[in-house]
Amino acid sequence: MRHATLTVMALVLICAPLQEARADCTDPPARGVFWRDCDRQQADLRGADLRGATLNRVDLRGADLRQANLSGADLGFARLEGARLDGAIMIDARLVSASLHEVSAAGTLLDGARLDRAVLTGANFAGASLRAASLNQVTADGTDFSSAVLEGASLERARFAGANLEAANLAGARLTRAMLEEARLAGANLAGARLDGADLSFADLSRADLTRAVLTTARLRGTTFDGAQLGNATWSDRRRCRPGSVGRCD
């Protein structure tokens, strides 16, 4: 009898994780909820507590997630086209390869988030905070990052063609081999940023702070530097600009 009881208990313990992995898509929004592959199109999730939730491959197209807390949530490969994330808290969230086409995420807190290979075309991240976030190889053509904080972020090989990054804080950001053709960076803070190998053709960097920035082998055809601070920057031909250089690398 004792042996049979132990066997039953062992089976319960073995099956418990399996039951969790098959969580029902009808489960209500809650901290740690498991919604993998679920359909949540047009869902009203305003202010929801979804911290640590598994939303992998979930369909959230057109969903309202304003003011929701998604810190530590996994939204890898999720579909968020047209969703509203304004004011959401997404610290350390994972959005690898997620589709955020035309998402509204003004003022969203994404510090430490991972958005590698995500699609952000036509999205609005104005005033959002992405300190130390990872956006390697993202596609963000035409995206609005005006006044956003991307300090210390990694944006290597990212695409920002025609994007609005005016007055954005990119101090210490890594933009190695990023594509910034025709991007608007007027008044942006790029102090100490790495732009080696980046394509800045016809980009507007007027009044930008590029102090100590690295632009080795960067493409600067038609780039505007009117009033830009270039002191101690490393120019595309590897020259070190003199301290106090403004508008051109003296």
C-alpha positions as CSV (number, residue, x, y, z in Angstrom):
1,M,0.0,0.0,0.0
2,R,2.8,2.4,0.9
3,H,4.5,1.6,-2.3
4,A,1.3,2.3,-4.3
5,T,0.9,5.7,-2.5
6,L,4.4,6.8,-3.3
7,T,3.9,5.8,-7.0
8,V,0.7,7.9,-7.2
9,M,2.5,10.9,-5.6
10,A,5.4,10.6,-8.0
11,L,3.0,10.6,-11.0
12,V,1.3,13.7,-9.6
13,L,4.6,15.5,-9.3
14,I,5.6,14.4,-12.9
15,C,2.3,15.5,-14.4
16,A,2.1,18.9,-12.6
17,P,4.6,20.7,-15.0
18,L,2.8,19.1,-18.0
19,Q,-0.5,20.5,-16.8
20,E,1.1,24.0,-16.4
21,A,2.5,23.8,-19.9
22,R,-1.0,23.2,-21.3
23,A,-2.4,26.3,-19.6
24,D,-5.8,27.3,-21.0
25,C,-6.0,30.3,-23.4
26,T,-9.1,31.3,-21.5
27,D,-7.2,32.0,-18.3
28,P,-7.7,35.5,-17.1
29,P,-4.9,38.1,-17.3
30,A,-2.7,37.7,-14.3
31,R,0.9,37.7,-13.1
32,G,2.8,34.8,-14.6
33,V,-0.1,33.7,-16.9
34,F,0.8,31.2,-19.6
35,W,-0.8,32.2,-23.0
36,R,1.6,30.7,-25.5
37,D,0.1,30.6,-29.0
38,C,-3.1,32.2,-27.8
39,D,-5.4,34.6,-29.7
40,R,-5.8,37.9,-27.9
41,Q,-6.7,40.2,-30.8
42,Q,-8.4,43.4,-29.8
43,A,-8.2,42.4,-26.1
44,D,-8.7,45.1,-23.5
45,L,-5.8,44.6,-21.1
46,R,-5.4,48.2,-19.9
47,G,-3.6,48.3,-16.6
48,A,-3.3,44.5,-16.4
49,D,-0.6,42.9,-14.2
50,L,1.2,40.5,-16.6
51,R,4.6,40.5,-14.9
52,G,6.6,37.4,-15.8
53,A,3.8,36.2,-18.1
54,T,4.5,33.8,-21.0
55,L,3.0,35.5,-24.1
56,N,5.3,33.7,-26.6
57,R,3.8,33.7,-30.1
58,V,0.5,35.2,-28.8
59,D,-1.6,37.2,-31.2
60,L,-2.2,40.7,-29.7
61,R,-3.0,42.6,-32.8
62,G,-5.0,45.7,-32.0
63,A,-4.9,44.9,-28.2
64,D,-5.1,47.7,-25.6
65,L,-2.2,47.3,-23.2
66,R,-1.9,50.9,-22.0
67,Q,-0.5,51.2,-18.5
68,A,-0.1,47.4,-18.3
69,N,2.8,45.9,-16.4
70,L,4.7,43.4,-18.6
71,S,8.0,43.5,-16.8
72,G,9.9,40.3,-17.3
73,A,7.3,38.9,-19.7
74,D,8.2,36.8,-22.7
75,L,6.6,38.1,-25.9
76,G,9.0,36.4,-28.3
77,F,7.6,36.2,-31.8
78,A,4.3,37.8,-30.6
79,R,2.1,39.7,-33.0
80,L,1.4,43.2,-31.7
81,E,0.6,45.1,-34.9
82,G,-1.5,48.2,-34.2
83,A,-1.5,47.4,-30.4
84,R,-1.5,50.3,-27.8
85,L,1.3,50.1,-25.3
86,D,1.4,53.8,-24.3
87,G,2.7,54.1,-20.7
88,A,3.1,50.4,-20.3
89,I,5.9,49.1,-18.0
90,M,8.0,46.5,-19.8
91,I,11.3,46.4,-17.9
92,D,13.5,43.4,-19.0
93,A,10.7,42.2,-21.2
94,R,11.6,39.9,-24.1
95,L,10.3,40.8,-27.5
96,V,12.8,38.9,-29.7
97,S,11.5,38.7,-33.3
98,A,8.2,40.2,-32.3
99,S,6.1,42.2,-34.8
100,L,5.4,45.7,-33.5
101,H,4.4,47.3,-36.8
102,E,2.6,50.6,-36.2
103,V,2.5,50.0,-32.4
104,S,1.7,53.0,-30.3
105,A,4.2,52.9,-27.4
106,A,4.7,56.6,-26.4
107,G,6.2,56.9,-23.0
108,T,6.6,53.1,-22.6
109,L,9.2,51.9,-20.1
110,L,11.4,49.3,-21.8
111,D,14.7,49.6,-19.9
112,G,16.7,46.4,-20.3
113,A,14.2,44.9,-22.8
114,R,15.3,42.6,-25.6
115,L,13.9,43.5,-29.0
116,D,16.5,41.8,-31.2
117,R,15.2,41.2,-34.8
118,A,11.8,42.8,-33.9
119,V,9.9,44.7,-36.6
120,L,9.1,48.3,-35.4
121,T,8.2,49.9,-38.8
122,G,5.9,52.9,-38.5
123,A,5.7,52.5,-34.7
124,N,5.5,55.4,-32.2
125,F,8.1,55.2,-29.4
126,A,8.3,59.0,-28.8
127,G,9.5,59.7,-25.2
128,A,9.9,55.9,-24.5
129,S,12.7,54.8,-22.2
130,L,14.9,52.0,-23.6
131,R,18.0,52.3,-21.4
132,A,20.5,49.4,-22.0
133,A,17.9,47.7,-24.2
134,S,19.0,45.3,-26.9
135,L,17.6,46.2,-30.4
136,N,20.2,44.4,-32.6
137,Q,19.0,43.9,-36.1
138,V,15.6,45.5,-35.6
139,T,13.8,46.9,-38.5
140,A,12.5,50.4,-37.5
141,D,12.2,52.3,-40.8
142,G,10.1,55.4,-40.4
143,T,9.7,54.8,-36.6
144,D,9.3,57.7,-34.2
145,F,11.9,57.7,-31.4
146,S,11.8,61.4,-30.9
147,S,13.0,62.3,-27.3
148,A,13.3,58.6,-26.5
149,V,16.0,57.5,-24.1
150,L,18.3,54.8,-25.7
151,E,21.3,55.5,-23.5
152,G,23.7,52.5,-23.5
153,A,21.4,50.6,-25.8
154,S,22.7,48.1,-28.4
155,L,21.5,48.8,-31.9
156,E,24.0,47.0,-34.0
157,R,23.0,46.4,-37.6
158,A,19.6,48.0,-36.9
159,R,17.6,49.6,-39.7
160,F,16.4,53.2,-39.0
161,A,16.0,54.5,-42.5
162,G,13.9,57.7,-42.4
163,A,13.3,57.3,-38.6
164,N,12.7,60.2,-36.3
165,L,15.3,60.3,-33.6
166,E,15.3,64.0,-32.9
167,A,16.4,65.0,-29.4
168,A,16.8,61.3,-28.6
169,N,19.4,60.3,-25.9
170,L,21.7,57.7,-27.5
171,A,24.7,58.5,-25.3
172,G,27.0,55.5,-25.3
173,A,24.8,53.5,-27.6
174,R,26.2,50.9,-30.0
175,L,25.1,51.6,-33.5
176,T,27.9,49.6,-35.3
177,R,26.9,49.0,-38.9
178,A,23.4,50.5,-38.3
179,M,21.5,51.8,-41.3
180,L,20.4,55.4,-40.6
181,E,20.0,56.7,-44.1
182,E,17.9,59.9,-44.1
183,A,17.3,59.5,-40.4
184,R,16.5,62.6,-38.4
185,L,18.9,63.0,-35.5
186,A,18.8,66.8,-35.0
187,G,19.6,67.6,-31.4
188,A,20.3,64.0,-30.5
189,N,22.8,63.1,-27.8
190,L,25.3,60.7,-29.3
191,A,28.1,61.4,-27.0
192,G,30.5,58.4,-26.8
193,A,28.2,56.4,-29.2
194,R,29.7,53.9,-31.6
195,L,28.7,54.5,-35.2
196,D,31.6,52.7,-36.9
197,G,30.5,51.3,-40.2
198,A,27.1,52.9,-39.9
199,D,25.3,54.3,-43.0
200,L,24.4,58.0,-42.2
201,S,23.8,59.0,-45.8
202,F,21.7,62.1,-46.0
203,A,20.9,61.9,-42.3
204,D,20.3,65.1,-40.3
205,L,22.7,65.4,-37.4
206,S,22.5,69.2,-37.0
207,R,23.0,70.3,-33.4
208,A,23.7,66.7,-32.3
209,D,26.2,66.0,-29.6
210,L,28.8,63.6,-31.1
211,T,31.5,64.3,-28.6
212,R,33.9,61.3,-28.4
213,A,31.7,59.4,-30.8
214,V,33.3,56.8,-33.1
215,L,32.4,57.1,-36.8
216,T,35.2,55.0,-38.3
217,T,34.3,53.9,-41.9
218,A,30.8,55.4,-41.5
219,R,29.1,56.5,-44.7
220,L,28.6,60.3,-44.5
221,R,27.4,61.1,-48.0
222,G,25.1,64.2,-47.8
223,T,25.0,64.0,-44.0
224,T,24.2,67.3,-42.3
225,F,26.4,68.3,-39.3
226,D,25.4,72.0,-38.9
227,G,26.1,73.0,-35.3
228,A,27.0,69.4,-34.3
229,Q,29.5,69.0,-31.4
230,L,32.4,66.9,-32.8
231,G,35.1,67.4,-30.1
232,N,37.3,64.3,-29.8
233,A,35.1,62.3,-32.2
234,T,36.8,59.7,-34.4
235,W,36.0,60.6,-38.0
236,S,35.2,58.2,-40.8
237,D,38.8,58.4,-42.1
238,R,40.1,57.6,-38.5
239,R,41.1,61.2,-37.8
240,R,40.6,62.4,-34.3
241,C,38.6,65.7,-34.3
242,R,40.0,68.5,-32.2
243,P,38.4,69.4,-28.9
244,G,35.7,72.0,-29.5
245,S,35.1,71.1,-33.2
246,V,31.7,72.3,-34.3
247,G,30.0,71.4,-37.6
248,R,33.0,69.7,-39.1
249,C,36.0,67.6,-38.0
250,D,38.9,70.1,-37.6
